[in-house]
Amino acid sequence: MTPPKLELGKRRRSLKVELGERAYPIRIGWDTLQDLGPAVVRATRATQVALVTVPEVGRRYGGSVTRSLRAAGLEVHRFEVPDGDATKNLKQAAKLYDAFLAKGMDRTSAVVALGGGMVGDLAGFVAATFLRGIAFVQVPTTLLAMVDASVGGKVGVNLQQGKNLVGAFHQPKLVWIDARVLETMTRRGISAGLAEVIKAAAIRDSTFFRQLEDSIEALQALDPAHLLPVLERACAIKAAVVARDERESGLRKILNFGHTLGHVVEQASGYRGVLHGEAVAMGMVFAAGRSEDLDYAPPGTQARLAALVERAGLPGALPELPRRVYLEGLRVDKKRVGDRISFVVLKRIGRSAVVPLLPAEILPAAFPRRRD
């Protein structure tokens, strides 16, 4: 069946992350990059901005974003960093500090992060720590960043020992999502982003999960009539969780569903060859299986999740690395308290919980094993 066409007036959606004086809007639209400049001025009150991006994104969208910012009266300094999660480190952050100072940026300046989750994390971390914190705006250009990394204010860099081990909570002033930029993404990249959409539904909204089961192929086709409501719902789920628990002291931990083992997979790969969403998908399917094994979730939970993950074009099985590799990765997990890790389990599709588990409970001695 041909998907419904979306009227132009319905191609813009807005929601808000309710955090008191740190509240900020999420603007979701189609073909809206040219309108970014005035929104940045209103949100930040800055007169100069650092536009941080990667070469390919800069080549595609840097010009139009720069023109929009300058047309709004902003002085723009553009900085490109190498692509890839291996770039997200303290050395690259230091280079940006030096570059910002060389351009005369001060506490009234702002950072605009144009790119995927890596760019948002790195640029946001620099914004959080430069001169003890300046304003920043998220302009995500990947599906994964749109529904996850750009919302919530978690910014940071990797260390050799693990992912995101140095970071801060620094909320953006604005999240600007132009879903049309997804047309230039690869199918693999779209699939990786769908992992975080599936995660949001699995942990919080069973109705949304059923909608994904009905429309996952239409989402991959990027039809605005299907895509924009899904972006809005996924962002709304995260925004609601963040509003209740900004600094991950309780409820927000559920957003780490699939990430405990997923981060280990990324680390073991040297942050190359495995996309973040792919690693999260593997971790989610594994966590759903452990949820059943530990009697938190009813039988069939893993199978249902795995089926949707597969339809989204994502891998569902963890790499068969030695168990010790996974255990070593868990030792530096950010969610570890004492000898236990806050592990996210499913109670059922649409409902989740955080339970403190020993690494040996997460990874039983028989691991790895194949599930029937």
C-alpha positions as CSV (number, residue, x, y, z in Angstrom):
1,M,0.0,0.0,0.0
2,T,1.3,3.5,-0.9
3,P,2.1,5.4,2.3
4,P,0.2,8.6,2.9
5,K,1.7,11.9,1.7
6,L,2.5,14.4,4.4
7,E,1.3,17.9,4.0
8,L,4.0,20.6,4.2
9,G,2.4,22.2,7.2
10,K,2.7,18.9,9.1
11,R,6.4,18.4,8.4
12,R,7.4,20.2,11.6
13,R,7.0,18.9,15.1
14,S,8.2,20.1,18.4
15,L,8.6,18.8,21.9
16,K,10.4,19.9,25.0
17,V,12.8,18.4,27.5
18,E,11.4,19.7,30.8
19,L,14.3,20.5,33.0
20,G,13.4,23.7,34.6
21,E,15.9,26.5,33.8
22,R,17.8,24.0,31.6
23,A,14.7,23.0,29.5
24,Y,15.1,23.1,25.8
25,P,13.1,22.3,22.6
26,I,13.5,19.5,20.1
27,R,12.5,20.7,16.7
28,I,11.8,17.9,14.2
29,G,11.1,18.7,10.5
30,W,11.8,17.9,6.9
31,D,14.1,20.2,4.8
32,T,14.6,22.7,7.6
33,L,18.4,23.2,7.8
34,Q,18.1,26.6,6.1
35,D,16.0,27.9,9.0
36,L,18.5,26.9,11.7
37,G,20.2,30.3,12.2
38,P,17.4,32.3,13.8
39,A,16.6,29.4,16.1
40,V,20.3,29.2,17.3
41,V,20.2,33.0,18.0
42,R,17.0,32.7,20.0
43,A,18.3,29.7,22.0
44,T,21.8,30.8,22.8
45,R,21.9,34.6,22.5
46,A,25.4,34.1,21.1
47,T,27.1,36.3,18.6
48,Q,29.7,33.8,17.4
49,V,29.6,30.0,17.1
50,A,32.0,27.2,16.5
51,L,30.5,24.8,13.9
52,V,32.0,21.3,14.6
53,T,31.6,18.6,12.0
54,V,33.3,15.9,10.1
55,P,34.5,16.2,6.5
56,E,31.7,14.3,4.7
57,V,28.9,16.0,6.7
58,G,30.7,19.3,6.3
59,R,30.9,18.8,2.5
60,R,27.2,18.0,2.3
61,Y,25.6,20.4,4.8
62,G,28.3,22.7,6.2
63,G,27.7,25.3,3.5
64,S,23.9,25.6,4.0
65,V,24.2,25.6,7.8
66,T,27.0,28.2,7.7
67,R,24.9,30.4,5.4
68,S,21.9,30.2,7.7
69,L,23.9,31.0,10.8
70,R,25.6,34.0,9.1
71,A,22.3,35.3,7.7
72,A,21.1,35.4,11.3
73,G,24.0,37.6,12.2
74,L,26.4,35.1,13.7
75,E,30.1,34.9,13.2
76,V,30.9,31.4,12.3
77,H,34.1,29.4,12.8
78,R,34.1,26.0,11.2
79,F,36.1,23.1,12.5
80,E,36.3,19.6,11.0
81,V,37.5,16.6,13.0
82,P,38.3,13.1,11.6
83,D,35.3,10.8,11.4
84,G,34.9,7.7,13.5
85,D,34.5,6.9,17.2
86,A,38.3,6.6,17.6
87,T,38.4,10.4,17.2
88,K,36.3,10.9,20.3
89,N,39.2,11.4,22.7
90,L,41.0,13.9,25.0
91,K,43.6,14.6,22.4
92,Q,41.0,15.8,19.9
93,A,39.2,17.7,22.6
94,A,42.5,19.6,23.4
95,K,42.9,20.5,19.7
96,L,39.5,22.1,19.7
97,Y,40.2,24.0,22.9
98,D,43.3,25.5,21.3
99,A,41.4,26.3,18.1
100,F,38.6,28.0,20.0
101,L,41.0,30.2,21.9
102,A,42.8,31.1,18.7
103,K,39.5,32.3,17.3
104,G,38.8,34.4,20.4
105,M,35.8,32.5,21.6
106,D,34.6,33.4,25.0
107,R,31.8,32.5,27.5
108,T,29.2,34.2,25.2
109,S,30.1,32.0,22.3
110,A,28.3,28.7,21.4
111,V,29.1,25.4,19.8
112,V,27.0,23.9,17.1
113,A,27.5,20.1,16.6
114,L,26.7,19.1,13.1
115,G,27.0,15.3,12.6
116,G,26.4,12.0,14.2
117,G,26.7,10.9,17.8
118,M,30.4,11.1,17.9
119,V,30.4,14.7,16.8
120,G,27.7,15.6,19.3
121,D,29.5,13.8,22.2
122,L,32.9,15.4,21.4
123,A,31.6,18.9,20.6
124,G,29.3,18.8,23.6
125,F,32.1,17.7,25.9
126,V,34.3,20.5,24.7
127,A,31.4,22.9,25.2
128,A,30.8,21.6,28.7
129,T,34.4,22.1,29.7
130,F,35.7,25.1,27.7
131,L,35.8,28.1,30.0
132,R,33.8,25.9,32.5
133,G,31.0,25.6,30.1
134,I,29.4,27.4,27.1
135,A,26.2,26.9,25.2
136,F,25.8,24.3,22.5
137,V,23.3,23.2,19.9
138,Q,22.8,19.7,18.6
139,V,22.1,19.3,14.8
140,P,22.2,15.5,14.4
141,T,22.6,14.1,10.9
142,T,22.2,10.4,11.6
143,L,19.1,8.6,12.7
144,L,20.9,7.2,15.7
145,A,22.0,10.6,16.9
146,M,18.5,12.1,16.3
147,V,16.7,9.7,18.6
148,D,19.4,9.1,21.2
149,A,22.8,10.9,21.4
150,S,21.5,14.4,20.7
151,V,18.9,14.3,23.5
152,G,19.6,14.2,27.2
153,G,22.9,16.1,27.7
154,K,25.3,13.2,28.1
155,V,28.5,14.2,26.5
156,G,32.0,12.7,26.7
157,V,35.0,11.0,25.2
158,N,36.5,7.6,25.2
159,L,39.6,6.4,27.0
160,Q,41.7,3.4,25.8
161,Q,40.2,1.4,28.6
162,G,36.6,2.0,27.6
163,K,33.9,4.1,26.0
164,N,32.6,7.4,27.4
165,L,34.7,7.1,30.6
166,V,35.3,10.9,30.7
167,G,32.3,13.1,30.4
168,A,29.7,15.4,31.8
169,F,26.0,16.2,31.8
170,H,25.7,19.4,29.7
171,Q,22.2,20.0,28.2
172,P,22.0,21.6,24.8
173,K,20.1,24.8,24.3
174,L,18.3,23.3,21.2
175,V,18.1,20.1,19.2
176,W,17.4,20.7,15.6
177,I,16.4,17.6,13.6
178,D,16.1,17.9,9.8
179,A,15.1,14.3,8.8
180,R,15.7,15.0,5.1
181,V,19.4,14.6,5.7
182,L,18.8,10.9,6.3
183,E,18.3,10.5,2.5
184,T,22.1,10.5,2.2
185,M,22.7,7.8,4.7
186,T,23.5,4.2,3.8
187,R,21.0,1.5,4.5
188,R,23.3,0.2,7.1
189,G,23.4,3.5,8.9
190,I,19.6,3.7,8.9
191,S,19.5,0.3,10.4
192,A,21.9,1.3,13.1
193,G,19.7,4.2,14.1
194,L,16.6,2.0,14.2
195,A,18.3,0.0,17.0
196,E,17.8,3.0,19.3
197,V,14.2,3.4,18.1
198,I,13.6,-0.2,18.9
199,K,15.2,0.2,22.3
200,A,13.0,3.1,23.2
201,A,9.9,1.1,22.4
202,A,11.2,-2.1,24.1
203,I,11.9,-0.4,27.4
204,R,8.9,1.9,27.7
205,D,6.1,1.6,25.2
206,S,4.5,-1.7,24.0
207,T,2.1,0.1,21.7
208,F,5.0,1.9,20.0
209,F,6.8,-1.5,19.6
210,R,3.7,-2.9,17.9
211,Q,3.7,0.1,15.5
212,L,7.4,-0.6,14.7
213,E,6.5,-4.2,14.0
214,D,3.8,-2.9,11.5
215,S,6.0,-0.3,9.8
216,I,9.7,-1.1,10.1
217,E,10.1,-1.4,6.3
218,A,8.4,1.9,5.7
219,L,10.7,3.6,8.1
220,Q,13.7,2.2,6.2
221,A,12.2,3.8,3.1
222,L,12.3,7.2,5.0
223,D,8.8,8.3,4.0
224,P,8.2,11.5,6.1
225,A,4.6,10.5,6.9
226,H,5.9,7.4,8.7
227,L,9.3,8.7,9.8
228,L,8.5,12.0,11.6
229,P,5.9,10.6,14.0
230,V,8.4,7.8,14.9
231,L,11.2,10.4,15.5
232,E,8.8,12.4,17.7
233,R,7.8,9.4,19.8
234,A,11.3,8.1,20.2
235,C,12.5,11.5,21.3
236,A,9.5,12.0,23.6
237,I,10.3,8.7,25.4
238,K,13.9,9.8,26.0
239,A,12.9,13.3,26.9
240,A,10.4,12.1,29.5
241,V,13.0,9.8,31.1
242,V,15.6,12.5,31.2
243,A,13.1,15.0,32.7
244,R,12.6,12.6,35.6
245,D,16.2,11.6,36.1
246,E,18.7,14.0,34.5
247,R,21.8,12.6,36.0
248,E,21.1,8.9,35.8
249,S,20.6,8.2,39.5
250,G,17.7,5.9,38.9
251,L,15.1,5.7,36.0
252,R,17.5,7.0,33.3
253,K,19.6,3.8,33.6
254,I,16.9,2.0,31.6
255,L,18.2,3.9,28.6
256,N,21.3,1.7,28.8
257,F,19.3,-1.4,27.7
258,G,21.6,-3.3,25.4
259,H,24.6,-1.1,26.0
260,T,26.4,-3.1,28.7
261,L,27.6,-5.8,26.4
262,G,27.3,-3.5,23.3
263,H,30.0,-1.2,24.6
264,V,32.3,-4.1,25.2
265,V,31.8,-5.2,21.6
266,E,32.7,-1.7,20.4
267,Q,35.7,-1.6,22.6
268,A,36.9,-5.0,21.5
269,S,36.6,-3.9,17.9
270,G,38.7,-0.8,18.5
271,Y,35.6,1.2,17.5
272,R,36.0,0.1,13.9
273,G,33.9,-2.2,11.9
274,V,30.9,-2.4,14.2
275,L,28.5,0.5,14.3
276,H,27.1,1.6,17.7
277,G,23.6,0.7,16.8
278,E,24.7,-2.7,15.7
279,A,26.5,-3.3,19.0
280,V,23.4,-2.2,20.9
281,A,21.2,-4.5,18.8
282,M,23.4,-7.5,19.8
283,G,23.4,-6.4,23.4
284,M,19.6,-6.0,23.5
285,V,18.9,-9.5,22.1
286,F,21.4,-10.9,24.6
287,A,19.8,-8.9,27.5
288,A,16.4,-10.1,26.5
289,G,17.6,-13.6,26.7
290,R,19.2,-13.1,30.1
291,S,15.9,-11.5,31.2
292,E,14.1,-14.8,30.4
293,D,16.9,-16.9,31.9
294,L,16.7,-15.0,35.2
295,D,12.8,-15.1,35.2
296,Y,12.3,-11.4,34.8
297,A,10.6,-11.7,31.3
298,P,8.1,-14.3,30.0
299,P,9.2,-16.8,27.4
300,G,9.1,-15.4,23.8
301,T,10.4,-12.0,24.8
302,Q,13.8,-12.5,23.2
303,A,12.3,-14.1,20.1
304,R,10.0,-11.2,19.5
305,L,12.7,-8.6,20.0
306,A,15.2,-10.6,17.8
307,A,12.6,-10.8,15.0
308,L,12.2,-7.0,14.8
309,V,16.0,-6.5,15.1
310,E,16.5,-8.9,12.2
311,R,13.8,-7.1,10.1
312,A,15.5,-3.8,10.7
313,G,18.7,-5.3,9.2
314,L,20.6,-5.6,12.4
315,P,22.7,-8.4,13.9
316,G,21.3,-10.2,16.8
317,A,24.1,-12.3,18.1
318,L,27.2,-11.2,20.1
319,P,30.6,-11.9,18.5
320,E,32.0,-15.2,19.9
321,L,34.8,-13.5,21.7
322,P,36.4,-15.3,24.7
323,R,34.4,-14.9,27.9
324,R,37.4,-13.2,29.6
325,V,37.2,-10.4,26.9
326,Y,33.7,-9.6,27.9
327,L,34.5,-9.8,31.7
328,E,37.4,-7.5,31.3
329,G,35.2,-5.0,29.5
330,L,32.6,-5.1,32.3
331,R,35.3,-4.2,34.9
332,V,35.3,-0.6,33.6
333,D,31.6,-0.3,33.0
334,K,30.4,3.1,34.1
335,K,27.3,1.6,35.7
336,R,29.3,-0.6,38.0
337,V,28.9,0.0,41.8
338,G,31.2,-2.1,43.8
339,D,31.2,-5.6,42.4
340,R,27.8,-5.3,40.7
341,I,26.6,-3.8,37.4
342,S,23.3,-2.0,36.9
343,F,22.0,-4.3,34.2
344,V,18.8,-3.4,32.3
345,V,16.3,-6.3,31.9
346,L,13.0,-6.5,30.3
347,K,9.9,-7.4,32.4
348,R,8.0,-7.7,29.1
349,I,8.0,-5.8,25.8
350,G,7.4,-2.1,26.8
351,R,8.5,-2.5,30.4
352,S,12.0,-2.7,31.8
353,A,13.9,-2.6,35.1
354,V,17.4,-2.2,36.4
355,V,18.9,-5.0,38.5
356,P,22.3,-5.2,40.2
357,L,24.1,-8.2,38.8
358,L,27.5,-9.7,39.2
359,P,29.5,-10.0,36.0
360,A,29.2,-13.8,36.3
361,E,25.4,-13.5,36.5
362,I,25.4,-11.4,33.3
363,L,27.8,-13.8,31.6
364,P,27.3,-17.3,32.9
365,A,30.2,-19.8,32.7
366,A,28.7,-21.4,29.7
367,F,28.9,-18.2,27.7
368,P,29.1,-17.9,24.8
369,R,26.3,-20.2,23.8
370,R,23.9,-20.2,20.9
371,R,20.2,-19.9,21.6
372,D,17.8,-22.1,19.7
